[in-house]
Amino acid sequence: MDKFPYKGVALAGIIRLGDLPVHRLGFGAMRLCGDSAWGRPRDRGHANRVLHRAIELGVNLIDTADSYGPEANESQISEALYPYPPGLVIATKGGLVRPNRRSWVEDGRPEHLRRAVEGSLQRLRLERIDLYQLHAPDPNVPFAESMEALADLKRAGKIRHIGISNVTVAQLEAARSITPIVSVQNPYNLRNRTSEDVLAACERLGIAFLPWYPLGGKRGLKALKVKQVASRRGLTHAALSLAWLLAKSPVMLPIPGTRSIDHLEDNVRAASLRLAPEDIADLG
């Protein structure tokens, strides 16, 4: 019997990615790669156990990308979880390439995106990707050309729903003029709220907002306000930060990642937390 004292991520509620209902707390798989999201993890068995534990706790959205590894993260997910449990949504991304460990380079050319989707389908062992996200606009390629390529792939049955990442409000509107958009993935956390206008647009449009880097790293977790409220509530900084995100907006869909089962379970505790008005006021 599972001794975890909570009912898992189901307590965070449900949000829809198009016609796909998912719990409002997902799992970002990037950290299951090697350091700097490069290569495979040192202990592949442990990484597989983290994925299985996420599923046990009710996670039914896993976020990955072909650039994580590169290509290793998608293969790892399929090796660990295929055949996939009913209702699991795997979201992946394309449009960034990795010439080396330290580099992330945009490539939004239609021909690259077509190859990227085919590669993701093969590594994930899927006939159709439930949510495919443009990882970042390419400054050297007209944004409309990248989006039209994804729209063509959706019409061809390779993609079920399209999302975008690292975009402005204007780019969100431009994308929506070409094809339906069900999600936006931008950086957002207690310390970094530069995408506030994009979040507001997602609320207005009923589009899921996936905040990447949701904990803000060690610096964000050690922020004075976080430490004070966490101490008062008897919470870890991570659980508090995720609970704040969930309370911030009904379209918020955090996807925290970790290599640790203990940290995974602590993150999931955020789904059961309800912050008091004074907590939210103190966090700003």
C-alpha positions in Angstrom: 0.0 0.0 0.0 1.2 3.5 -0.8 2.1 5.3 2.4 2.2 8.7 0.9 -0.2 10.7 3.1 -1.8 12.8 0.3 -4.0 12.0 -2.6 -1.4 13.1 -5.0 -1.7 15.7 -7.7 -5.4 15.2 -8.2 -6.0 17.7 -5.4 -4.6 20.4 -7.7 -7.7 20.1 -9.9 -8.1 19.6 -13.6 -7.2 21.8 -16.6 -7.8 21.0 -20.2 -5.2 21.0 -23.0 -7.7 21.2 -25.8 -9.8 18.1 -25.3 -7.3 16.4 -22.9 -7.9 16.7 -19.2 -4.8 16.7 -17.0 -4.1 17.3 -13.4 -2.9 20.9 -12.7 0.6 19.8 -11.6 2.7 18.0 -14.1 6.3 16.7 -14.2 9.2 18.3 -16.2 11.5 15.5 -17.2 14.6 17.5 -18.2 16.4 17.0 -15.0 16.4 13.2 -15.6 19.1 13.8 -18.2 22.8 14.2 -17.3 24.2 17.5 -16.0 23.2 20.6 -18.1 20.4 18.4 -19.7 23.2 16.7 -21.6 23.4 12.9 -22.1 21.7 10.2 -20.1 21.6 10.1 -16.2 24.3 8.2 -14.4 21.7 6.0 -12.8 19.1 5.1 -15.4 17.3 2.7 -13.1 16.8 5.5 -10.5 15.6 7.9 -13.2 13.0 5.3 -14.3 11.8 4.9 -10.7 11.3 8.7 -10.5 9.1 8.5 -13.6 7.1 5.6 -12.2 6.7 7.3 -8.8 5.3 10.4 -10.6 2.7 8.3 -12.3 1.8 6.6 -8.9 1.2 10.0 -7.4 -1.3 10.9 -10.2 0.9 12.9 -12.6 -0.7 12.6 -16.0 1.3 15.2 -17.9 5.0 14.8 -18.5 6.9 17.5 -20.3 10.1 16.9 -22.4 11.8 18.1 -25.5 14.0 16.6 -28.2 16.8 19.0 -27.1 17.0 17.4 -23.6 19.9 15.0 -23.9 19.7 15.8 -26.8 17.1 13.1 -27.8 17.9 11.0 -24.7 15.1 12.3 -22.5 12.3 11.2 -24.9 13.8 7.8 -25.3 14.1 7.4 -21.6 10.5 8.2 -21.0 9.4 5.6 -23.5 11.8 3.0 -22.1 10.4 3.6 -18.6 6.7 3.9 -19.3 5.7 2.3 -22.6 3.1 1.0 -23.0 1.8 4.2 -21.5 -1.0 4.2 -18.8 -4.4 5.4 -20.0 -4.8 9.2 -19.8 -1.1 10.0 -19.7 -0.3 13.1 -21.9 3.3 13.4 -23.0 4.2 17.0 -24.2 7.4 17.5 -26.1 9.0 20.4 -27.8 11.1 21.1 -30.9 12.9 24.1 -32.4 16.1 24.2 -30.3 19.3 22.3 -31.2 22.3 21.5 -29.0 25.7 21.9 -30.8 27.3 21.2 -27.4 26.6 20.9 -23.7 26.4 24.7 -23.2 24.5 25.8 -26.3 20.8 26.1 -27.1 20.3 27.4 -30.6 16.9 28.2 -32.2 16.0 26.3 -35.4 12.4 27.1 -36.5 12.9 26.2 -40.2 9.9 24.1 -41.4 12.1 21.4 -42.7 13.8 21.1 -39.3 10.5 21.0 -37.4 9.2 18.2 -39.7 12.3 16.1 -39.0 12.0 16.9 -35.3 8.4 15.8 -35.1 9.3 12.5 -36.9 12.2 11.9 -34.5 10.1 12.6 -31.4 7.3 10.2 -32.7 9.9 7.5 -33.1 11.7 8.0 -29.7 8.4 8.2 -27.8 6.9 5.3 -29.7 3.8 7.3 -30.6 1.7 7.6 -33.7 0.6 11.1 -32.7 2.0 13.6 -30.2 -0.7 14.9 -27.8 1.0 18.3 -27.3 3.8 19.5 -29.4 5.3 22.9 -28.5 7.6 25.2 -30.5 10.4 25.5 -28.0 11.3 29.1 -29.0 10.8 31.5 -31.9 13.7 31.5 -34.3 14.9 35.1 -34.9 16.2 34.0 -38.3 12.9 32.4 -39.5 9.6 34.2 -39.9 7.5 33.1 -36.9 4.5 32.4 -39.2 6.5 29.9 -41.2 7.4 27.9 -38.1 3.7 27.9 -36.9 2.4 27.0 -40.4 4.7 24.0 -40.4 3.3 22.8 -37.1 -0.2 23.4 -38.4 0.5 21.2 -41.4 1.8 18.5 -39.2 -1.3 18.7 -37.1 -3.5 18.4 -40.2 -1.4 15.3 -41.2 -2.3 13.7 -37.9 1.2 13.8 -36.4 0.3 16.3 -33.7 -3.0 16.5 -31.7 -2.6 19.9 -30.1 0.0 22.7 -30.5 1.6 24.8 -27.8 4.2 27.6 -27.9 7.1 28.5 -25.6 9.2 31.6 -24.8 6.8 33.9 -26.5 5.4 37.4 -26.2 1.7 38.3 -26.3 2.1 39.5 -29.9 3.5 36.1 -30.9 0.7 34.3 -29.1 -1.8 36.3 -31.1 0.1 35.6 -34.3 0.2 31.9 -33.6 -3.5 31.8 -32.8 -4.2 33.5 -36.2 -2.6 30.4 -37.9 -3.7 27.5 -35.7 -5.4 26.8 -32.3 -3.0 27.1 -29.4 -3.8 25.2 -26.2 -0.7 26.1 -24.0 2.1 28.6 -23.5 5.3 27.7 -21.7 7.2 30.7 -20.4 9.5 31.3 -17.4 7.6 32.3 -14.3 8.1 32.0 -10.6 8.0 34.1 -7.4 11.1 36.1 -8.4 10.6 36.3 -12.2 7.2 37.6 -13.3 8.2 39.1 -16.6 5.6 37.0 -18.4 2.7 38.5 -16.4 1.2 39.9 -19.5 1.4 36.6 -21.3 -0.2 34.9 -18.2 -3.0 37.5 -18.3 -3.6 36.8 -22.0 -3.8 33.0 -21.3 -6.4 33.7 -18.6 -8.4 35.7 -21.0 -8.3 33.1 -23.7 -8.6 30.0 -21.5 -5.2 28.7 -22.5 -3.0 26.7 -20.1 0.1 28.5 -18.9 3.1 26.2 -18.1 5.7 28.1 -16.0 9.1 26.7 -16.6 11.8 27.2 -13.9 8.8 27.3 -11.5 10.9 27.3 -8.3 13.4 29.9 -9.5 16.4 27.9 -8.6 18.2 28.0 -5.2 18.3 31.7 -5.3 14.5 31.9 -5.7 13.9 29.3 -3.0 16.1 31.2 -0.5 14.3 34.5 -1.0 13.5 36.1 2.3 9.7 36.2 1.9 9.6 32.6 0.9 11.7 31.6 3.9 9.5 33.6 6.3 6.2 32.2 5.0 7.5 28.6 4.7 8.7 28.8 8.3 5.4 30.1 9.5 3.4 27.4 7.7 5.9 24.6 8.4 6.4 24.0 4.7 9.4 23.4 2.5 10.3 26.3 0.2 9.5 24.3 -2.9 6.1 23.2 -1.8 5.2 26.8 -0.8 6.4 28.2 -4.2 4.4 25.6 -6.1 1.3 26.3 -4.0 1.7 30.0 -4.7 1.8 29.3 -8.4 -1.4 27.1 -8.2 -3.1 29.9 -6.3 -1.9 32.6 -8.7 -4.1 31.6 -11.6 -6.6 29.0 -12.6 -4.8 28.4 -15.9 -1.4 27.8 -14.2 0.0 24.3 -14.8 3.4 24.0 -13.1 5.7 21.2 -14.3 8.5 21.0 -11.7 11.2 18.5 -12.3 13.6 16.7 -10.1 16.0 13.7 -9.9 14.9 12.9 -6.3 11.8 10.9 -5.3 11.8 12.7 -1.9 11.7 16.1 -3.8 9.1 14.7 -6.2 6.8 13.8 -3.2 7.4 17.2 -1.6 6.5 18.9 -4.8 3.3 16.9 -5.1 2.3 18.0 -1.5 1.7 21.5 -3.0 -1.4 20.1 -4.7 -3.1 19.8 -1.3 -2.0 23.2 0.1 -4.4 26.1 0.4 -2.5 29.3 1.2 -4.1 31.8 3.5 -4.7 35.4 2.3 -1.9 36.7 4.5 0.5 34.1 3.0 -0.3 35.3 -0.5 -0.1 39.0 0.5 3.3 38.4 2.1 4.6 36.7 -1.0 3.4 39.5 -3.1 
